[in-house]
Amino acid sequence: LMQTPCLVLLEIVEYPDNDHKETWCCKIDQSIILPFENLPDGWPFRGIVTSGITTAYLSIAEIKDNSIDLKHQIPMFSSADDSTRRRRLQEEEEEERRTFGNKTVLAVRVKALNRETTSSMDEMRDNLFGTNGDPINLAERYNSCSFGKLRMIPTPDPRANNGIIEVSINQWIFNATRLEQIWYSRYIRNIVSSRLDEILGEPASNVADFVMISLPSGTGPWLGMYACV
């Protein structure tokens, strides 16, 4: 049974065919995010549960097979007090208004026991930052679409090789089907995130504004976007 609180998050996965899937999850430490199952009726309880703000106290919940079973019961919730909540919302609104400047990126290349990320570190760097002449890359798209107001740059952290770091995991990769890919990609992501934090000796979020994990083939069809908000 879970005894510690966790931060409630809404996970959004978008596919190339414009289909998408939303899943309520909980972040139980710096790198592990697990989905809820057997949610109680009425979830997310309008005005009570807010992604990224609400903390759930899950003494009734059970972790099983990489998920958190709520057993259809309502956990205790806690949000920041009104003044702190207002401050956070104001900060979020201000951040939306001033999303510009240089944003650092740490991209992770994954090497499993039997497979590894298809692109090499040099190819990833070129795809993201155009370091080898790729004219249409992540940094260029953000810069162009924001009219030069938002610039994605490699993290200057010396532990990364110009924004790219390779993480090896003691894990075999199998070919996931469309039905399996959500939980499987989440499972591998958590393993990689934990290992990355171990290598860095601190949460990866301390190293860069954005952390991107490029998973090996087999974890599922390509995902257009994967985010917890």
Residue frames relative to the residue before (quaternion, step in Angstrom):
aa qw qx qy qz dx dy dz
L 1.0000 0.0000 0.0000 0.0000 0.00 0.00 0.00
M 0.4503 -0.6849 0.5046 0.2712 3.54 -1.13 0.70
Q 0.1510 -0.7984 0.5790 0.0680 3.57 -0.92 0.91
T 0.6914 0.4828 -0.2759 0.4612 3.59 1.18 -0.51
P 0.5287 -0.6248 0.4635 0.3396 3.59 -1.15 0.55
C 0.0962 -0.7857 0.6062 0.0763 3.56 -1.23 0.38
L 0.4920 -0.6658 0.4865 0.2792 3.56 -1.19 0.63
V 0.3602 -0.7478 0.5212 0.1982 3.59 -0.73 1.08
L 0.0116 -0.7981 0.6013 -0.0368 3.57 -0.91 0.99
L 0.3066 -0.7035 0.6040 0.2150 3.54 -1.23 0.53
E 0.2070 -0.7836 0.5794 0.0864 3.56 -0.61 1.19
I 0.0757 -0.7956 0.6010 0.0046 3.58 -0.85 1.03
V 0.0434 -0.7729 0.6330 0.0013 3.57 -0.85 1.04
E 0.0900 -0.7895 0.6062 0.0333 3.57 -0.81 1.03
Y 0.2720 -0.7714 0.5616 0.1248 3.55 -1.03 0.88
P 0.6625 -0.5269 0.3515 0.3999 3.60 -1.19 0.41
D 0.6853 0.4738 -0.2959 0.4673 3.62 1.12 -0.54
N 0.5728 -0.6269 0.3411 0.4033 3.58 1.33 0.41
D 0.4611 0.6246 -0.4780 0.4107 3.59 1.23 0.21
H 0.0292 -0.8041 0.5933 0.0251 3.58 -1.15 0.45
K 0.1970 -0.7636 0.6057 0.1056 3.53 -1.29 0.38
E 0.1418 -0.7790 0.6069 0.0686 3.56 -0.98 0.89
T 0.0044 -0.7956 0.6040 -0.0471 3.56 -0.92 0.96
W 0.3331 -0.7188 0.5707 0.2160 3.57 -0.94 0.90
C 0.0556 -0.8065 0.5871 -0.0426 3.53 -0.87 1.09
C 0.2349 -0.7399 0.5995 0.1952 3.53 -1.34 -0.05
K 0.3073 -0.7367 0.5784 0.1683 3.55 -1.01 0.91
I 0.1497 -0.8477 0.5066 0.0485 3.54 -0.32 1.26
D 0.7681 -0.0186 -0.0884 0.6339 3.58 1.30 0.00
Q 0.7947 -0.3364 0.1950 0.4660 3.58 -1.25 -0.17
S 0.8295 0.2496 -0.0985 0.4899 3.61 0.98 -0.71
I 0.6888 0.4766 -0.2868 0.4650 3.63 1.19 -0.28
I 0.0068 0.7679 -0.6386 0.0488 3.56 -0.80 1.13
L 0.0460 -0.8141 0.5784 -0.0244 3.57 -0.66 1.13
P 0.4598 -0.6900 0.4847 0.2783 3.61 -1.06 0.73
F 0.4450 -0.6426 0.5469 0.2999 3.53 -1.25 0.51
E 0.0333 -0.7494 0.6552 0.0893 3.53 -1.28 0.39
N 0.8011 0.2296 -0.2212 0.5065 3.54 -1.28 0.51
L 0.0664 0.8241 -0.5519 0.1087 3.54 0.77 1.14
P 0.5074 -0.6386 0.4733 0.3328 3.60 -1.08 0.59
D 0.6301 -0.5274 0.4078 0.3982 3.57 -1.23 0.46
G 0.7758 0.3542 -0.2599 0.4530 3.54 -1.04 0.80
W 0.4412 0.6925 -0.4601 0.3378 3.58 1.28 -0.15
P 0.6092 -0.1522 -0.7775 -0.0343 1.70 -2.01 1.56
F 0.5316 -0.6620 0.4180 0.3231 3.64 1.07 0.58
R 0.3082 -0.8115 0.4703 0.1592 3.52 0.29 1.35
G 0.8203 0.2196 -0.1884 0.4934 3.54 -0.85 1.04
I 0.6908 0.4549 -0.2766 0.4893 3.59 1.26 -0.16
V 0.7872 0.2456 -0.1214 0.5525 3.57 0.80 -1.04
T 0.0407 0.7840 -0.6152 0.0715 3.56 -0.71 1.14
S 0.4732 -0.6956 0.4652 0.2755 3.56 -0.72 1.09
G 0.8240 0.2275 -0.1912 0.4825 3.53 -0.96 0.96
I 0.7279 0.3849 -0.2262 0.5205 3.59 1.26 -0.16
T 0.7270 0.4504 -0.2447 0.4569 3.57 0.87 -1.00
T 0.2098 -0.7427 0.6242 0.1212 3.54 -1.08 0.85
A 0.2028 -0.7715 0.5938 0.1051 3.57 -0.95 0.92
Y 0.2167 -0.7494 0.6137 0.1219 3.56 -1.03 0.87
L 0.1171 -0.8822 0.4552 -0.0274 3.50 -0.17 1.38
S 0.0843 0.8225 -0.5561 0.0848 3.58 0.74 0.99
I 0.6854 0.4715 -0.2822 0.4778 3.59 1.19 -0.52
A 0.6242 0.5886 -0.3313 0.3926 3.58 1.21 -0.40
E 0.2150 -0.7630 0.5988 0.1140 3.52 -1.30 0.44
I 0.3203 -0.7191 0.5812 0.2061 3.56 -0.95 0.89
K 0.1768 0.7742 -0.5924 0.1357 3.57 -0.77 1.04
D 0.8614 -0.0196 -0.0123 0.5074 3.55 -0.97 0.94
N 0.7117 -0.4992 0.2618 0.4192 3.55 0.75 1.11
S 0.6668 0.3948 -0.3408 0.5322 3.57 1.01 0.83
I 0.3749 -0.6895 0.5688 0.2459 3.54 -1.35 0.22
D 0.2169 -0.7960 0.5580 0.0888 3.58 -0.49 1.21
L 0.2199 -0.7992 0.5497 0.1038 3.58 -0.52 1.20
K 0.3177 -0.7911 0.4734 0.2214 3.58 1.33 -0.18
H 0.6013 -0.6091 0.3290 0.3990 3.57 1.15 0.78
Q 0.5493 0.5953 -0.4050 0.4240 3.59 1.20 0.41
I 0.4691 -0.6825 0.4927 0.2670 3.55 -1.12 0.68
P 0.2931 -0.7634 0.5454 0.1841 3.62 -0.62 1.05
M 0.5630 -0.5415 0.4746 0.4057 3.55 -1.29 0.09
F 0.1754 -0.7879 0.5846 0.0817 3.54 -1.03 0.84
S 0.0147 -0.7672 0.6406 0.0276 3.49 -1.27 0.50
S 0.0874 -0.7548 0.6480 0.0516 3.53 -0.91 0.97
A 0.6587 -0.4700 0.3769 0.4507 3.53 -1.24 0.19
D 0.5980 -0.5498 0.4196 0.4052 3.57 -1.14 0.49
D 0.7282 -0.4782 0.2616 0.4155 3.57 -1.20 0.51
S 0.6780 0.4935 -0.3097 0.4481 3.59 0.86 -0.91
T 0.6675 0.4836 -0.2999 0.4802 3.59 0.98 -0.86
R 0.6305 0.5370 -0.3291 0.4536 3.57 1.02 -0.84
R 0.6599 0.4955 -0.3135 0.4698 3.59 0.93 -0.89
R 0.6379 0.5294 -0.3305 0.4512 3.57 1.00 -0.82
R 0.6590 0.5063 -0.3123 0.4603 3.58 0.95 -0.89
L 0.6574 0.5012 -0.3171 0.4649 3.58 0.92 -0.84
Q 0.6384 0.5148 -0.3253 0.4708 3.57 1.02 -0.78
E 0.6452 0.5150 -0.3214 0.4639 3.57 1.01 -0.81
E 0.6465 0.5132 -0.3203 0.4649 3.59 1.01 -0.81
E 0.6547 0.5037 -0.3129 0.4688 3.58 0.96 -0.86
E 0.6500 0.5089 -0.3139 0.4690 3.55 1.01 -0.84
E 0.6360 0.5289 -0.3265 0.4574 3.57 1.02 -0.80
E 0.6298 0.5255 -0.3339 0.4644 3.58 1.01 -0.77
R 0.6846 0.4889 -0.2875 0.4580 3.58 1.01 -0.81
R 0.7956 0.2763 -0.1377 0.5213 3.55 1.07 -0.65
T 0.2630 0.7559 -0.5488 0.2414 3.57 0.98 0.84
F 0.4316 0.6503 -0.5099 0.3616 3.52 0.09 1.32
G 0.6032 0.5616 -0.4199 0.3800 3.54 -1.30 0.07
N 0.6843 -0.4676 0.3665 0.4228 3.56 -1.29 -0.30
K 0.0693 -0.7737 0.6296 0.0161 3.57 -0.92 1.00
T 0.3298 -0.7730 0.5108 0.1810 3.56 -0.68 1.08
V 0.1808 -0.7840 0.5914 0.0526 3.55 -1.10 0.84
L 0.0850 -0.7443 0.6600 0.0566 3.55 -1.08 0.85
A 0.1061 -0.7988 0.5915 0.0294 3.58 -0.58 1.16
V 0.2349 -0.7963 0.5510 0.0842 3.55 -0.94 0.97
R 0.1753 -0.7450 0.6369 0.0928 3.54 -0.86 1.05
V 0.2310 -0.8150 0.5244 0.0858 3.57 -0.74 1.08
K 0.0891 -0.7790 0.6202 0.0239 3.54 -0.97 0.93
A 0.1166 -0.7971 0.5920 0.0262 3.58 -0.43 1.28
L 0.7340 -0.4297 0.2840 0.4427 3.58 -1.29 0.01
N 0.8157 0.2278 -0.0996 0.5223 3.59 0.98 -0.81
R 0.7881 0.1747 -0.1051 0.5808 3.61 1.22 -0.24
E 0.1091 -0.7729 0.6187 0.0887 3.51 -1.31 0.28
T 0.6987 -0.4351 0.3455 0.4507 3.54 -1.27 0.29
T 0.5462 -0.6672 0.3982 0.3129 3.57 -0.80 1.06
S 0.7231 0.4157 -0.2448 0.4944 3.59 0.85 -0.94
S 0.4555 -0.6438 0.5377 0.2983 3.54 -1.14 0.67
M 0.6801 -0.4634 0.3536 0.4446 3.57 -1.27 0.14
D 0.6455 0.5144 -0.3231 0.4630 3.59 0.98 -0.80
E 0.6595 0.5031 -0.3088 0.4655 3.60 0.97 -0.84
M 0.6337 0.5169 -0.3310 0.4708 3.58 0.99 -0.79
R 0.6558 0.5197 -0.3097 0.4516 3.56 0.93 -0.91
D 0.6568 0.5007 -0.3019 0.4762 3.57 1.02 -0.81
N 0.6615 0.5128 -0.3032 0.4555 3.59 0.98 -0.88
L 0.7231 0.4405 -0.2423 0.4738 3.56 1.04 -0.76
F 0.8434 0.1853 -0.0373 0.5029 3.55 0.84 -1.02
G 0.4515 -0.7194 0.4367 0.2965 3.60 1.27 -0.01
T 0.2759 0.8131 -0.4813 0.1764 3.58 1.14 0.56
N 0.7577 0.3208 -0.1937 0.5343 3.60 1.21 -0.39
G 0.7481 -0.4538 0.2113 0.4356 3.54 1.14 0.65
D 0.4284 0.6794 -0.4922 0.3357 3.62 1.20 0.09
P 0.3038 -0.8025 0.4803 0.1816 3.63 -0.43 1.15
I 0.7386 0.3108 -0.1935 0.5661 3.60 1.19 -0.53
N 0.2251 0.7772 -0.5470 0.2145 3.56 -0.07 1.28
L 0.7401 -0.4226 0.2775 0.4435 3.57 -1.28 0.21
A 0.6894 0.4866 -0.2905 0.4511 3.57 0.77 -1.02
E 0.6561 0.5187 -0.3112 0.4512 3.58 0.96 -0.88
R 0.6552 0.5235 -0.3174 0.4426 3.59 0.94 -0.89
Y 0.6708 0.4791 -0.3056 0.4765 3.60 0.89 -0.87
N 0.6524 0.5185 -0.3133 0.4553 3.56 0.96 -0.86
S 0.6927 0.4767 -0.2808 0.4626 3.58 0.89 -0.93
C 0.7145 0.4682 -0.2676 0.4457 3.58 0.82 -1.00
S 0.7031 0.4122 -0.2676 0.5140 3.60 1.18 -0.43
F 0.4128 -0.7203 0.4505 0.3285 3.57 1.34 0.11
G 0.7443 -0.4490 0.2059 0.4494 3.50 0.95 1.00
K 0.5431 0.6532 -0.3901 0.3553 3.58 1.25 0.09
L 0.7662 0.2444 -0.1445 0.5765 3.60 1.21 -0.45
R 0.0178 -0.8225 0.5656 -0.0563 3.55 -0.54 1.20
M 0.2340 -0.7612 0.5943 0.1124 3.55 -0.80 1.09
I 0.0105 0.8099 -0.5839 0.0545 3.57 -0.68 1.11
P 0.5823 -0.5697 0.4285 0.3910 3.62 -1.14 0.49
T 0.5334 -0.6003 0.4752 0.3595 3.57 -1.06 0.68
P 0.4144 -0.7209 0.4941 0.2539 3.60 -0.93 0.80
D 0.3951 0.7333 -0.4795 0.2762 3.57 1.26 -0.07
P 0.4469 -0.7348 0.4414 0.2557 3.62 -0.67 1.06
R 0.5758 0.5906 -0.3880 0.4113 3.61 1.19 -0.29
A 0.6708 0.4115 -0.2846 0.5474 3.56 1.28 -0.26
N 0.3981 -0.7026 0.5398 0.2374 3.56 -1.11 0.72
N 0.7815 -0.2912 0.1337 0.5354 3.56 0.06 1.35
G 0.8057 -0.3153 0.1288 0.4846 3.54 0.81 1.07
I 0.7148 0.4013 -0.2381 0.5209 3.60 1.25 -0.23
I 0.0122 -0.7744 0.6325 0.0087 3.55 -1.06 0.80
E 0.2917 -0.7498 0.5677 0.1743 3.59 -1.04 0.74
V 0.1077 -0.7877 0.6062 0.0229 3.54 -0.92 0.99
S 0.1976 -0.7713 0.5969 0.0986 3.58 -0.78 1.05
I 0.0943 -0.7960 0.5970 0.0323 3.57 -0.97 0.90
N 0.4253 -0.6903 0.5294 0.2496 3.55 -1.10 0.73
Q 0.4593 0.6708 -0.4143 0.4091 3.54 0.67 1.19
W 0.3245 -0.7048 0.5963 0.2060 3.56 -1.09 0.81
I 0.2696 -0.7545 0.5795 0.1491 3.58 -1.10 0.76
F 0.0843 -0.7838 0.6124 0.0586 3.58 -0.89 0.90
N 0.5991 -0.5839 0.4143 0.3584 3.58 -1.27 0.36
A 0.1989 -0.8003 0.5590 0.0862 3.56 -0.41 1.23
T 0.4049 -0.6864 0.5475 0.2554 3.56 -1.10 0.72
R 0.7072 -0.4276 0.3279 0.4577 3.58 -1.29 0.11
L 0.6712 0.4955 -0.3048 0.4595 3.60 0.98 -0.77
E 0.7160 0.4595 -0.2506 0.4619 3.56 1.09 -0.68
Q 0.5679 0.6875 -0.3744 0.2542 3.55 1.07 -0.73
I 0.6184 0.5605 -0.3770 0.4016 3.62 0.96 -0.69
W 0.7301 0.4062 -0.2586 0.4849 3.58 0.66 -1.05
Y 0.6628 0.5232 -0.3244 0.4263 3.61 0.99 -0.76
S 0.6595 0.4825 -0.3149 0.4827 3.59 0.92 -0.85
R 0.6214 0.5299 -0.3334 0.4711 3.60 1.10 -0.71
Y 0.6414 0.5346 -0.3119 0.4533 3.57 1.00 -0.88
I 0.6861 0.4576 -0.2804 0.4911 3.59 0.87 -0.95
R 0.6133 0.5573 -0.3493 0.4372 3.60 0.99 -0.79
N 0.6678 0.5036 -0.3056 0.4550 3.60 0.90 -0.88
I 0.6275 0.5249 -0.3338 0.4683 3.58 1.05 -0.76
V 0.6708 0.4938 -0.2933 0.4693 3.56 0.92 -0.96
S 0.6549 0.5260 -0.3185 0.4394 3.60 0.90 -0.91
S 0.6552 0.5056 -0.3090 0.4686 3.57 0.96 -0.86
R 0.6692 0.4937 -0.2995 0.4677 3.55 0.94 -0.90
L 0.6233 0.5450 -0.3339 0.4505 3.59 1.03 -0.79
D 0.6576 0.5009 -0.3085 0.4706 3.58 0.93 -0.87
E 0.6243 0.5318 -0.3375 0.4621 3.59 1.07 -0.72
I 0.6590 0.5100 -0.3087 0.4587 3.58 0.93 -0.91
L 0.7199 0.4437 -0.2488 0.4721 3.57 0.90 -0.94
G 0.3530 -0.7420 0.4947 0.2830 3.57 1.11 -0.63
E 0.7474 0.1923 -0.1399 0.6204 3.54 1.32 0.32
P 0.6506 -0.5002 0.3700 0.4354 3.61 -1.20 0.29
A 0.5398 -0.6432 0.4370 0.3223 3.57 -0.95 0.87
S 0.5833 0.5960 -0.3677 0.4115 3.58 1.17 -0.55
N 0.6037 0.5453 -0.3576 0.4586 3.59 1.25 -0.28
V 0.6742 0.5296 -0.2671 0.4401 3.55 1.25 -0.52
A 0.8090 0.0187 0.0321 0.5866 3.60 1.07 -0.72
D 0.5880 -0.5715 0.4387 0.3676 3.54 -1.25 0.44
F 0.7913 0.1199 -0.0424 0.5981 3.57 1.07 -0.80
V 0.1349 -0.7663 0.6248 0.0655 3.56 -1.02 0.90
M 0.0884 -0.7994 0.5942 0.0066 3.57 -0.71 1.12
I 0.1436 -0.7863 0.5978 0.0606 3.57 -0.86 1.00
S 0.1599 -0.7785 0.6032 0.0675 3.56 -0.70 1.13
L 0.2110 -0.8255 0.5160 0.0886 3.56 -0.26 1.31
P 0.5718 -0.5840 0.4398 0.3721 3.63 -1.16 0.49
S 0.6120 -0.5287 0.4288 0.4027 3.56 -1.24 0.38
G 0.6493 0.5016 -0.3864 0.4214 3.55 -1.12 0.71
T 0.6080 0.5570 -0.3576 0.4384 3.58 1.20 -0.41
G 0.7326 -0.3656 0.2133 0.5330 3.58 1.27 -0.08
P 0.6854 -0.4538 0.3541 0.4460 3.57 -1.28 0.19
W 0.6735 -0.5136 0.3460 0.4037 3.55 -1.19 0.54
L 0.2333 -0.7583 0.5945 0.1306 3.56 -1.00 0.87
G 0.4274 -0.7140 0.4931 0.2538 3.56 -0.79 0.99
M 0.7942 -0.0898 0.0674 0.5971 3.58 0.99 -0.73
Y 0.0336 -0.7763 0.6294 0.0098 3.54 -1.04 0.77
A 0.2083 0.7938 -0.5412 0.1832 3.56 -0.50 1.10
C 0.2167 -0.6986 0.6584 0.1776 3.49 -1.33 0.47
V 0.0692 -0.8329 0.5490 -0.0132 3.57 -0.66 1.09
